Amino acid sequence: METYTTVKGQIVIPSTLRRKYGIKAGTKIQIYEDNGRIVLQPITREYIRRVRGAFKGSGAMKVLMEERKREREL
């Protein structure tokens, strides 16, 4: 599949992919670069279910909470 960018840099995601991945109006999409590729990752309920618990036990939540506490103190 191919698509084009508009003058504003917008792209159209083909309807078959939107349906397959549950992308609807207002769906957040994470954009990142991976080995020279631009990756679009829709943030849907299914995606959140899959990644839930991925960082469990890594201490990431503790670090996040400490960082937020410091931000509130500023």
mmCIF file of the N, C-alpha and C atoms, coordinates in Angstrom:
data_MODEL
# 
_entry.id   MODEL 
# 
loop_
_atom_site.group_PDB 
_atom_site.id 
_atom_site.type_symbol 
_atom_site.label_atom_id 
_atom_site.label_alt_id 
_atom_site.label_comp_id 
_atom_site.label_asym_id 
_atom_site.label_entity_id 
_atom_site.label_seq_id 
_atom_site.pdbx_PDB_ins_code 
_atom_site.Cartn_x 
_atom_site.Cartn_y 
_atom_site.Cartn_z 
_atom_site.occupancy 
_atom_site.B_iso_or_equiv 
_atom_site.pdbx_formal_charge 
_atom_site.auth_seq_id 
_atom_site.auth_comp_id 
_atom_site.auth_asym_id 
_atom_site.auth_atom_id 
_atom_site.pdbx_PDB_model_num 
ATOM 1   N N  . MET A 1 1  ? 0.842   -1.182 0.000  1.00 0.00 ? 1  MET A N  1 
ATOM 2   C CA . MET A 1 1  ? 0.000   0.000  0.000  1.00 0.00 ? 1  MET A CA 1 
ATOM 3   C C  . MET A 1 1  ? 0.881   1.236  0.000  1.00 0.00 ? 1  MET A C  1 
ATOM 4   N N  . GLU A 1 2  ? 0.415   2.249  -0.642 1.00 0.00 ? 2  GLU A N  1 
ATOM 5   C CA . GLU A 1 2  ? 1.118   3.530  -0.683 1.00 0.00 ? 2  GLU A CA 1 
ATOM 6   C C  . GLU A 1 2  ? 0.150   4.644  -0.354 1.00 0.00 ? 2  GLU A C  1 
ATOM 7   N N  . THR A 1 3  ? 0.709   5.721  0.145  1.00 0.00 ? 3  THR A N  1 
ATOM 8   C CA . THR A 1 3  ? -0.073  6.923  0.415  1.00 0.00 ? 3  THR A CA 1 
ATOM 9   C C  . THR A 1 3  ? 0.841   8.116  0.173  1.00 0.00 ? 3  THR A C  1 
ATOM 10  N N  . TYR A 1 4  ? 0.284   9.276  0.156  1.00 0.00 ? 4  TYR A N  1 
ATOM 11  C CA . TYR A 1 4  ? 1.046   10.504 -0.090 1.00 0.00 ? 4  TYR A CA 1 
ATOM 12  C C  . TYR A 1 4  ? 0.885   11.446 1.081  1.00 0.00 ? 4  TYR A C  1 
ATOM 13  N N  . THR A 1 5  ? 1.843   12.334 1.255  1.00 0.00 ? 5  THR A N  1 
ATOM 14  C CA . THR A 1 5  ? 1.721   13.360 2.283  1.00 0.00 ? 5  THR A CA 1 
ATOM 15  C C  . THR A 1 5  ? 1.089   14.601 1.676  1.00 0.00 ? 5  THR A C  1 
ATOM 16  N N  . THR A 1 6  ? 0.379   15.335 2.519  1.00 0.00 ? 6  THR A N  1 
ATOM 17  C CA . THR A 1 6  ? -0.210  16.591 2.070  1.00 0.00 ? 6  THR A CA 1 
ATOM 18  C C  . THR A 1 6  ? 0.814   17.701 2.279  1.00 0.00 ? 6  THR A C  1 
ATOM 19  N N  . VAL A 1 7  ? 0.456   18.895 1.890  1.00 0.00 ? 7  VAL A N  1 
ATOM 20  C CA . VAL A 1 7  ? 1.319   20.053 2.082  1.00 0.00 ? 7  VAL A CA 1 
ATOM 21  C C  . VAL A 1 7  ? 1.621   20.254 3.566  1.00 0.00 ? 7  VAL A C  1 
ATOM 22  N N  . LYS A 1 8  ? 0.674   19.896 4.428  1.00 0.00 ? 8  LYS A N  1 
ATOM 23  C CA . LYS A 1 8  ? 0.850   20.044 5.872  1.00 0.00 ? 8  LYS A CA 1 
ATOM 24  C C  . LYS A 1 8  ? 1.584   18.855 6.496  1.00 0.00 ? 8  LYS A C  1 
ATOM 25  N N  . GLY A 1 9  ? 1.985   17.862 5.710  1.00 0.00 ? 9  GLY A N  1 
ATOM 26  C CA . GLY A 1 9  ? 2.688   16.695 6.231  1.00 0.00 ? 9  GLY A CA 1 
ATOM 27  C C  . GLY A 1 9  ? 1.773   15.601 6.746  1.00 0.00 ? 9  GLY A C  1 
ATOM 28  N N  . GLN A 1 10 ? 0.491   15.711 6.446  1.00 0.00 ? 10 GLN A N  1 
ATOM 29  C CA . GLN A 1 10 ? -0.468  14.703 6.895  1.00 0.00 ? 10 GLN A CA 1 
ATOM 30  C C  . GLN A 1 10 ? -0.480  13.526 5.919  1.00 0.00 ? 10 GLN A C  1 
ATOM 31  N N  . ILE A 1 11 ? -0.831  12.343 6.449  1.00 0.00 ? 11 ILE A N  1 
ATOM 32  C CA . ILE A 1 11 ? -0.971  11.168 5.590  1.00 0.00 ? 11 ILE A CA 1 
ATOM 33  C C  . ILE A 1 11 ? -2.335  10.537 5.834  1.00 0.00 ? 11 ILE A C  1 
ATOM 34  N N  . VAL A 1 12 ? -2.779  9.712  4.895  1.00 0.00 ? 12 VAL A N  1 
ATOM 35  C CA . VAL A 1 12 ? -4.018  8.972  5.043  1.00 0.00 ? 12 VAL A CA 1 
ATOM 36  C C  . VAL A 1 12 ? -3.658  7.515  5.260  1.00 0.00 ? 12 VAL A C  1 
ATOM 37  N N  . ILE A 1 13 ? -4.167  6.918  6.346  1.00 0.00 ? 13 ILE A N  1 
ATOM 38  C CA . ILE A 1 13 ? -3.966  5.499  6.596  1.00 0.00 ? 13 ILE A CA 1 
ATOM 39  C C  . ILE A 1 13 ? -5.098  4.772  5.872  1.00 0.00 ? 13 ILE A C  1 
ATOM 40  N N  . PRO A 1 14 ? -4.767  3.836  4.991  1.00 0.00 ? 14 PRO A N  1 
ATOM 41  C CA . PRO A 1 14 ? -5.811  3.136  4.224  1.00 0.00 ? 14 PRO A CA 1 
ATOM 42  C C  . PRO A 1 14 ? -6.869  2.510  5.135  1.00 0.00 ? 14 PRO A C  1 
ATOM 43  N N  . SER A 1 15 ? -8.117  2.505  4.662  1.00 0.00 ? 15 SER A N  1 
ATOM 44  C CA . SER A 1 15 ? -9.243  2.037  5.471  1.00 0.00 ? 15 SER A CA 1 
ATOM 45  C C  . SER A 1 15 ? -9.090  0.581  5.906  1.00 0.00 ? 15 SER A C  1 
ATOM 46  N N  . THR A 1 16 ? -8.472  -0.266 5.081  1.00 0.00 ? 16 THR A N  1 
ATOM 47  C CA . THR A 1 16 ? -8.292  -1.667 5.480  1.00 0.00 ? 16 THR A CA 1 
ATOM 48  C C  . THR A 1 16 ? -7.412  -1.768 6.732  1.00 0.00 ? 16 THR A C  1 
ATOM 49  N N  . LEU A 1 17 ? -6.379  -0.948 6.800  1.00 0.00 ? 17 LEU A N  1 
ATOM 50  C CA . LEU A 1 17 ? -5.511  -0.953 7.982  1.00 0.00 ? 17 LEU A CA 1 
ATOM 51  C C  . LEU A 1 17 ? -6.199  -0.308 9.179  1.00 0.00 ? 17 LEU A C  1 
ATOM 52  N N  . ARG A 1 18 ? -6.975  0.763  8.940  1.00 0.00 ? 18 ARG A N  1 
ATOM 53  C CA . ARG A 1 18 ? -7.705  1.395  10.049 1.00 0.00 ? 18 ARG A CA 1 
ATOM 54  C C  . ARG A 1 18 ? -8.663  0.406  10.691 1.00 0.00 ? 18 ARG A C  1 
ATOM 55  N N  . ARG A 1 19 ? -9.378  -0.358 9.875  1.00 0.00 ? 19 ARG A N  1 
ATOM 56  C CA . ARG A 1 19 ? -10.314 -1.355 10.410 1.00 0.00 ? 19 ARG A CA 1 
ATOM 57  C C  . ARG A 1 19 ? -9.561  -2.476 11.134 1.00 0.00 ? 19 ARG A C  1 
ATOM 58  N N  . LYS A 1 20 ? -8.495  -2.961 10.534 1.00 0.00 ? 20 LYS A N  1 
ATOM 59  C CA . LYS A 1 20 ? -7.727  -4.065 11.111 1.00 0.00 ? 20 LYS A CA 1 
ATOM 60  C C  . LYS A 1 20 ? -7.169  -3.719 12.486 1.00 0.00 ? 20 LYS A C  1 
ATOM 61  N N  . TYR A 1 21 ? -6.696  -2.487 12.661 1.00 0.00 ? 21 TYR A N  1 
ATOM 62  C CA . TYR A 1 21 ? -6.065  -2.079 13.907 1.00 0.00 ? 21 TYR A CA 1 
ATOM 63  C C  . TYR A 1 21 ? -6.956  -1.234 14.810 1.00 0.00 ? 21 TYR A C  1 
ATOM 64  N N  . GLY A 1 22 ? -8.215  -1.096 14.472 1.00 0.00 ? 22 GLY A N  1 
ATOM 65  C CA . GLY A 1 22 ? -9.164  -0.386 15.326 1.00 0.00 ? 22 GLY A CA 1 
ATOM 66  C C  . GLY A 1 22 ? -8.914  1.101  15.433 1.00 0.00 ? 22 GLY A C  1 
ATOM 67  N N  . ILE A 1 23 ? -8.390  1.703  14.373 1.00 0.00 ? 23 ILE A N  1 
ATOM 68  C CA . ILE A 1 23 ? -8.113  3.140  14.369 1.00 0.00 ? 23 ILE A CA 1 
ATOM 69  C C  . ILE A 1 23 ? -9.373  3.886  13.969 1.00 0.00 ? 23 ILE A C  1 
ATOM 70  N N  . LYS A 1 24 ? -9.842  4.743  14.856 1.00 0.00 ? 24 LYS A N  1 
ATOM 71  C CA . LYS A 1 24 ? -11.037 5.552  14.601 1.00 0.00 ? 24 LYS A CA 1 
ATOM 72  C C  . LYS A 1 24 ? -10.670 7.016  14.802 1.00 0.00 ? 24 LYS A C  1 
ATOM 73  N N  . ALA A 1 25 ? -11.576 7.906  14.497 1.00 0.00 ? 25 ALA A N  1 
ATOM 74  C CA . ALA A 1 25 ? -11.335 9.338  14.707 1.00 0.00 ? 25 ALA A CA 1 
ATOM 75  C C  . ALA A 1 25 ? -10.979 9.569  16.164 1.00 0.00 ? 25 ALA A C  1 
ATOM 76  N N  . GLY A 1 26 ? -9.881  10.262 16.413 1.00 0.00 ? 26 GLY A N  1 
ATOM 77  C CA . GLY A 1 26 ? -9.453  10.563 17.765 1.00 0.00 ? 26 GLY A CA 1 
ATOM 78  C C  . GLY A 1 26 ? -8.505  9.547  18.377 1.00 0.00 ? 26 GLY A C  1 
ATOM 79  N N  . THR A 1 27 ? -8.219  8.435  17.680 1.00 0.00 ? 27 THR A N  1 
ATOM 80  C CA . THR A 1 27 ? -7.290  7.436  18.204 1.00 0.00 ? 27 THR A CA 1 
ATOM 81  C C  . THR A 1 27 ? -5.892  8.039  18.280 1.00 0.00 ? 27 THR A C  1 
ATOM 82  N N  . LYS A 1 28 ? -5.246  7.913  19.439 1.00 0.00 ? 28 LYS A N  1 
ATOM 83  C CA . LYS A 1 28 ? -3.870  8.398  19.574 1.00 0.00 ? 28 LYS A CA 1 
ATOM 84  C C  . LYS A 1 28 ? -2.947  7.422  18.855 1.00 0.00 ? 28 LYS A C  1 
ATOM 85  N N  . ILE A 1 29 ? -1.929  7.975  18.221 1.00 0.00 ? 29 ILE A N  1 
ATOM 86  C CA . ILE A 1 29 ? -0.954  7.157  17.509 1.00 0.00 ? 29 ILE A CA 1 
ATOM 87  C C  . ILE A 1 29 ? 0.436   7.596  17.936 1.00 0.00 ? 29 ILE A C  1 
ATOM 88  N N  . GLN A 1 30 ? 1.198   6.652  18.456 1.00 0.00 ? 30 GLN A N  1 
ATOM 89  C CA . GLN A 1 30 ? 2.579   6.920  18.846 1.00 0.00 ? 30 GLN A CA 1 
ATOM 90  C C  . GLN A 1 30 ? 3.447   6.807  17.600 1.00 0.00 ? 30 GLN A C  1 
ATOM 91  N N  . ILE A 1 31 ? 4.340   7.765  17.397 1.00 0.00 ? 31 ILE A N  1 
ATOM 92  C CA . ILE A 1 31 ? 5.220   7.778  16.237 1.00 0.00 ? 31 ILE A CA 1 
ATOM 93  C C  . ILE A 1 31 ? 6.656   7.730  16.734 1.00 0.00 ? 31 ILE A C  1 
ATOM 94  N N  . TYR A 1 32 ? 7.422   6.778  16.208 1.00 0.00 ? 32 TYR A N  1 
ATOM 95  C CA . TYR A 1 32 ? 8.826   6.700  16.581 1.00 0.00 ? 32 TYR A CA 1 
ATOM 96  C C  . TYR A 1 32 ? 9.649   6.158  15.417 1.00 0.00 ? 32 TYR A C  1 
ATOM 97  N N  . GLU A 1 33 ? 10.959  6.336  15.524 1.00 0.00 ? 33 GLU A N  1 
ATOM 98  C CA . GLU A 1 33 ? 11.871  5.873  14.486 1.00 0.00 ? 33 GLU A CA 1 
ATOM 99  C C  . GLU A 1 33 ? 12.530  4.586  14.961 1.00 0.00 ? 33 GLU A C  1 
ATOM 100 N N  . ASP A 1 34 ? 12.656  3.621  14.062 1.00 0.00 ? 34 ASP A N  1 
ATOM 101 C CA . ASP A 1 34 ? 13.261  2.338  14.396 1.00 0.00 ? 34 ASP A CA 1 
ATOM 102 C C  . ASP A 1 34 ? 14.108  1.867  13.222 1.00 0.00 ? 34 ASP A C  1 
ATOM 103 N N  . ASN A 1 35 ? 15.425  1.951  13.375 1.00 0.00 ? 35 ASN A N  1 
ATOM 104 C CA . ASN A 1 35 ? 16.350  1.505  12.324 1.00 0.00 ? 35 ASN A CA 1 
ATOM 105 C C  . ASN A 1 35 ? 16.043  2.130  10.964 1.00 0.00 ? 35 ASN A C  1 
ATOM 106 N N  . GLY A 1 36 ? 15.877  3.444  10.937 1.00 0.00 ? 36 GLY A N  1 
ATOM 107 C CA . GLY A 1 36 ? 15.639  4.148  9.682  1.00 0.00 ? 36 GLY A CA 1 
ATOM 108 C C  . GLY A 1 36 ? 14.219  4.079  9.169  1.00 0.00 ? 36 GLY A C  1 
ATOM 109 N N  . ARG A 1 37 ? 13.311  3.536  9.960  1.00 0.00 ? 37 ARG A N  1 
ATOM 110 C CA . ARG A 1 37 ? 11.898  3.464  9.570  1.00 0.00 ? 37 ARG A CA 1 
ATOM 111 C C  . ARG A 1 37 ? 11.063  4.326  10.503 1.00 0.00 ? 37 ARG A C  1 
ATOM 112 N N  . ILE A 1 38 ? 9.992   4.884  9.989  1.00 0.00 ? 38 ILE A N  1 
ATOM 113 C CA . ILE A 1 38 ? 9.036   5.616  10.814 1.00 0.00 ? 38 ILE A CA 1 
ATOM 114 C C  . ILE A 1 38 ? 7.913   4.635  11.138 1.00 0.00 ? 38 ILE A C  1 
ATOM 115 N N  . VAL A 1 39 ? 7.668   4.427  12.434 1.00 0.00 ? 39 VAL A N  1 
ATOM 116 C CA . VAL A 1 39 ? 6.667   3.461  12.875 1.00 0.00 ? 39 VAL A CA 1 
ATOM 117 C C  . VAL A 1 39 ? 5.492   4.204  13.492 1.00 0.00 ? 39 VAL A C  1 
ATOM 118 N N  . LEU A 1 40 ? 4.276   3.839  13.089 1.00 0.00 ? 40 LEU A N  1 
ATOM 119 C CA . LEU A 1 40 ? 3.046   4.387  13.651 1.00 0.00 ? 40 LEU A CA 1 
ATOM 120 C C  . LEU A 1 40 ? 2.400   3.294  14.490 1.00 0.00 ? 40 LEU A C  1 
ATOM 121 N N  . GLN A 1 41 ? 2.257   3.511  15.798 1.00 0.00 ? 41 GLN A N  1 
ATOM 122 C CA . GLN A 1 41 ? 1.670   2.524  16.696 1.00 0.00 ? 41 GLN A CA 1 
ATOM 123 C C  . GLN A 1 41 ? 0.391   3.086  17.293 1.00 0.00 ? 41 GLN A C  1 
ATOM 124 N N  . PRO A 1 42 ? -0.778  2.574  16.855 1.00 0.00 ? 42 PRO A N  1 
ATOM 125 C CA . PRO A 1 42 ? -2.030  3.077  17.432 1.00 0.00 ? 42 PRO A CA 1 
ATOM 126 C C  . PRO A 1 42 ? -2.132  2.677  18.902 1.00 0.00 ? 42 PRO A C  1 
ATOM 127 N N  . ILE A 1 43 ? -2.557  3.619  19.736 1.00 0.00 ? 43 ILE A N  1 
ATOM 128 C CA . ILE A 1 43 ? -2.734  3.367  21.159 1.00 0.00 ? 43 ILE A CA 1 
ATOM 129 C C  . ILE A 1 43 ? -4.213  3.048  21.376 1.00 0.00 ? 43 ILE A C  1 
ATOM 130 N N  . THR A 1 44 ? -4.544  1.775  21.224 1.00 0.00 ? 44 THR A N  1 
ATOM 131 C CA . THR A 1 44 ? -5.919  1.305  21.376 1.00 0.00 ? 44 THR A CA 1 
ATOM 132 C C  . THR A 1 44 ? -6.035  0.479  22.647 1.00 0.00 ? 44 THR A C  1 
ATOM 133 N N  . ARG A 1 45 ? -7.239  0.087  23.020 1.00 0.00 ? 45 ARG A N  1 
ATOM 134 C CA . ARG A 1 45 ? -7.429  -0.752 24.201 1.00 0.00 ? 45 ARG A CA 1 
ATOM 135 C C  . ARG A 1 45 ? -6.671  -2.070 24.047 1.00 0.00 ? 45 ARG A C  1 
ATOM 136 N N  . GLU A 1 46 ? -6.677  -2.639 22.856 1.00 0.00 ? 46 GLU A N  1 
ATOM 137 C CA . GLU A 1 46 ? -5.961  -3.888 22.603 1.00 0.00 ? 46 GLU A CA 1 
ATOM 138 C C  . GLU A 1 46 ? -4.460  -3.712 22.849 1.00 0.00 ? 46 GLU A C  1 
ATOM 139 N N  . TYR A 1 47 ? -3.897  -2.614 22.377 1.00 0.00 ? 47 TYR A N  1 
ATOM 140 C CA . TYR A 1 47 ? -2.477  -2.337 22.580 1.00 0.00 ? 47 TYR A CA 1 
ATOM 141 C C  . TYR A 1 47 ? -2.164  -2.209 24.065 1.00 0.00 ? 47 TYR A C  1 
ATOM 142 N N  . ILE A 1 48 ? -3.007  -1.501 24.797 1.00 0.00 ? 48 ILE A N  1 
ATOM 143 C CA . ILE A 1 48 ? -2.788  -1.301 26.229 1.00 0.00 ? 48 ILE A CA 1 
ATOM 144 C C  . ILE A 1 48 ? -2.869  -2.641 26.965 1.00 0.00 ? 48 ILE A C  1 
ATOM 145 N N  . ARG A 1 49 ? -3.816  -3.511 26.578 1.00 0.00 ? 49 ARG A N  1 
ATOM 146 C CA . ARG A 1 49 ? -3.909  -4.837 27.198 1.00 0.00 ? 49 ARG A CA 1 
ATOM 147 C C  . ARG A 1 49 ? -2.633  -5.648 26.963 1.00 0.00 ? 49 ARG A C  1 
ATOM 148 N N  . ARG A 1 50 ? -2.068  -5.539 25.769 1.00 0.00 ? 50 ARG A N  1 
ATOM 149 C CA . ARG A 1 50 ? -0.859  -6.308 25.446 1.00 0.00 ? 50 ARG A CA 1 
ATOM 150 C C  . ARG A 1 50 ? 0.359   -5.841 26.231 1.00 0.00 ? 50 ARG A C  1 
ATOM 151 N N  . VAL A 1 51 ? 0.498   -4.530 26.435 1.00 0.00 ? 51 VAL A N  1 
ATOM 152 C CA . VAL A 1 51 ? 1.697   -4.026 27.106 1.00 0.00 ? 51 VAL A CA 1 
ATOM 153 C C  . VAL A 1 51 ? 1.530   -3.906 28.618 1.00 0.00 ? 51 VAL A C  1 
ATOM 154 N N  . ARG A 1 52 ? 0.316   -4.119 29.105 1.00 0.00 ? 52 ARG A N  1 
ATOM 155 C CA . ARG A 1 52 ? 0.080   -4.018 30.539 1.00 0.00 ? 52 ARG A CA 1 
ATOM 156 C C  . ARG A 1 52 ? 0.962   -5.033 31.267 1.00 0.00 ? 52 ARG A C  1 
ATOM 157 N N  . GLY A 1 53 ? 1.668   -4.568 32.249 1.00 0.00 ? 53 GLY A N  1 
ATOM 158 C CA . GLY A 1 53 ? 2.528   -5.446 33.030 1.00 0.00 ? 53 GLY A CA 1 
ATOM 159 C C  . GLY A 1 53 ? 3.898   -5.680 32.418 1.00 0.00 ? 53 GLY A C  1 
ATOM 160 N N  . ALA A 1 54 ? 4.195   -5.083 31.281 1.00 0.00 ? 54 ALA A N  1 
ATOM 161 C CA . ALA A 1 54 ? 5.480   -5.303 30.615 1.00 0.00 ? 54 ALA A CA 1 
ATOM 162 C C  . ALA A 1 54 ? 6.651   -4.821 31.464 1.00 0.00 ? 54 ALA A C  1 
ATOM 163 N N  . PHE A 1 55 ? 6.435   -3.788 32.270 1.00 0.00 ? 55 PHE A N  1 
ATOM 164 C CA . PHE A 1 55 ? 7.512   -3.237 33.084 1.00 0.00 ? 55 PHE A CA 1 
ATOM 165 C C  . PHE A 1 55 ? 7.374   -3.618 34.557 1.00 0.00 ? 55 PHE A C  1 
ATOM 166 N N  . LYS A 1 56 ? 6.506   -4.572 34.840 1.00 0.00 ? 56 LYS A N  1 
ATOM 167 C CA . LYS A 1 56 ? 6.277   -4.998 36.213 1.00 0.00 ? 56 LYS A CA 1 
ATOM 168 C C  . LYS A 1 56 ? 7.585   -5.525 36.812 1.00 0.00 ? 56 LYS A C  1 
ATOM 169 N N  . GLY A 1 57 ? 7.913   -5.023 37.988 1.00 0.00 ? 57 GLY A N  1 
ATOM 170 C CA . GLY A 1 57 ? 9.108   -5.472 38.677 1.00 0.00 ? 57 GLY A CA 1 
ATOM 171 C C  . GLY A 1 57 ? 10.381  -4.775 38.236 1.00 0.00 ? 57 GLY A C  1 
ATOM 172 N N  . SER A 1 58 ? 10.286  -3.865 37.251 1.00 0.00 ? 58 SER A N  1 
ATOM 173 C CA . SER A 1 58 ? 11.487  -3.194 36.753 1.00 0.00 ? 58 SER A CA 1 
ATOM 174 C C  . SER A 1 58 ? 11.827  -1.934 37.534 1.00 0.00 ? 58 SER A C  1 
ATOM 175 N N  . GLY A 1 59 ? 10.906  -1.483 38.399 1.00 0.00 ? 59 GLY A N  1 
ATOM 176 C CA . GLY A 1 59 ? 11.134  -0.261 39.166 1.00 0.00 ? 59 GLY A CA 1 
ATOM 177 C C  . GLY A 1 59 ? 10.750  0.990  38.404 1.00 0.00 ? 59 GLY A C  1 
ATOM 178 N N  . ALA A 1 60 ? 10.187  0.834  37.216 1.00 0.00 ? 60 ALA A N  1 
ATOM 179 C CA . ALA A 1 60 ? 9.827   1.990  36.391 1.00 0.00 ? 60 ALA A CA 1 
ATOM 180 C C  . ALA A 1 60 ? 8.771   2.855  37.070 1.00 0.00 ? 60 ALA A C  1 
ATOM 181 N N  . MET A 1 61 ? 7.812   2.239  37.747 1.00 0.00 ? 61 MET A N  1 
ATOM 182 C CA . MET A 1 61 ? 6.752   3.004  38.402 1.00 0.00 ? 61 MET A CA 1 
ATOM 183 C C  . MET A 1 61 ? 7.327   3.840  39.545 1.00 0.00 ? 61 MET A C  1 
ATOM 184 N N  . LYS A 1 62 ? 8.263   3.285  40.306 1.00 0.00 ? 62 LYS A N  1 
ATOM 185 C CA . LYS A 1 62 ? 8.879   4.014  41.413 1.00 0.00 ? 62 LYS A CA 1 
ATOM 186 C C  . LYS A 1 62 ? 9.614   5.244  40.890 1.00 0.00 ? 62 LYS A C  1 
ATOM 187 N N  . VAL A 1 63 ? 10.372  5.078  39.817 1.00 0.00 ? 63 VAL A N  1 
ATOM 188 C CA . VAL A 1 63 ? 11.109  6.188  39.215 1.00 0.00 ? 63 VAL A CA 1 
ATOM 189 C C  . VAL A 1 63 ? 10.143  7.260  38.726 1.00 0.00 ? 63 VAL A C  1 
ATOM 190 N N  . LEU A 1 64 ? 9.059   6.841  38.069 1.00 0.00 ? 64 LEU A N  1 
ATOM 191 C CA . LEU A 1 64 ? 8.059   7.783  37.566 1.00 0.00 ? 64 LEU A CA 1 
ATOM 192 C C  . LEU A 1 64 ? 7.426   8.573  38.705 1.00 0.00 ? 64 LEU A C  1 
ATOM 193 N N  . MET A 1 65 ? 7.053   7.884  39.783 1.00 0.00 ? 65 MET A N  1 
ATOM 194 C CA . MET A 1 65 ? 6.414   8.567  40.909 1.00 0.00 ? 65 MET A CA 1 
ATOM 195 C C  . MET A 1 65 ? 7.375   9.557  41.574 1.00 0.00 ? 65 MET A C  1 
ATOM 196 N N  . GLU A 1 66 ? 8.658   9.193  41.688 1.00 0.00 ? 66 GLU A N  1 
ATOM 197 C CA . GLU A 1 66 ? 9.643   10.111 42.267 1.00 0.00 ? 66 GLU A CA 1 
ATOM 198 C C  . GLU A 1 66 ? 9.818   11.347 41.386 1.00 0.00 ? 66 GLU A C  1 
ATOM 199 N N  . GLU A 1 67 ? 9.829   11.136 40.087 1.00 0.00 ? 67 GLU A N  1 
ATOM 200 C CA . GLU A 1 67 ? 9.967   12.256 39.148 1.00 0.00 ? 67 GLU A CA 1 
ATOM 201 C C  . GLU A 1 67 ? 8.776   13.193 39.230 1.00 0.00 ? 67 GLU A C  1 
ATOM 202 N N  . ARG A 1 68 ? 7.590   12.647 39.313 1.00 0.00 ? 68 ARG A N  1 
ATOM 203 C CA . ARG A 1 68 ? 6.386   13.490 39.426 1.00 0.00 ? 68 ARG A CA 1 
ATOM 204 C C  . ARG A 1 68 ? 6.375   14.258 40.741 1.00 0.00 ? 68 ARG A C  1 
ATOM 205 N N  . LYS A 1 69 ? 6.854   13.629 41.809 1.00 0.00 ? 69 LYS A N  1 
ATOM 206 C CA . LYS A 1 69 ? 6.911   14.303 43.109 1.00 0.00 ? 69 LYS A CA 1 
ATOM 207 C C  . LYS A 1 69 ? 7.852   15.509 43.019 1.00 0.00 ? 69 LYS A C  1 
ATOM 208 N N  . ARG A 1 70 ? 9.006   15.326 42.379 1.00 0.00 ? 70 ARG A N  1 
ATOM 209 C CA . ARG A 1 70 ? 9.956   16.448 42.217 1.00 0.00 ? 70 ARG A CA 1 
ATOM 210 C C  . ARG A 1 70 ? 9.341   17.567 41.400 1.00 0.00 ? 70 ARG A C  1 
ATOM 211 N N  . GLU A 1 71 ? 8.588   17.228 40.346 1.00 0.00 ? 71 GLU A N  1 
ATOM 212 C CA . GLU A 1 71 ? 7.949   18.245 39.502 1.00 0.00 ? 71 GLU A CA 1 
ATOM 213 C C  . GLU A 1 71 ? 6.928   19.057 40.300 1.00 0.00 ? 71 GLU A C  1 
ATOM 214 N N  . ARG A 1 72 ? 6.182   18.384 41.187 1.00 0.00 ? 72 ARG A N  1 
ATOM 215 C CA . ARG A 1 72 ? 5.198   19.104 42.000 1.00 0.00 ? 72 ARG A CA 1 
ATOM 216 C C  . ARG A 1 72 ? 5.849   20.067 42.971 1.00 0.00 ? 72 ARG A C  1 
ATOM 217 N N  . GLU A 1 73 ? 7.059   19.716 43.440 1.00 0.00 ? 73 GLU A N  1 
ATOM 218 C CA . GLU A 1 73 ? 7.759   20.548 44.402 1.00 0.00 ? 73 GLU A CA 1 
ATOM 219 C C  . GLU A 1 73 ? 8.354   21.805 43.765 1.00 0.00 ? 73 GLU A C  1 
ATOM 220 N N  . LEU A 1 74 ? 8.501   21.826 42.441 1.00 0.00 ? 74 LEU A N  1 
ATOM 221 C CA . LEU A 1 74 ? 9.076   22.997 41.759 1.00 0.00 ? 74 LEU A CA 1 
ATOM 222 C C  . LEU A 1 74 ? 8.144   24.138 41.671 1.00 0.00 ? 74 LEU A C  1 
# 
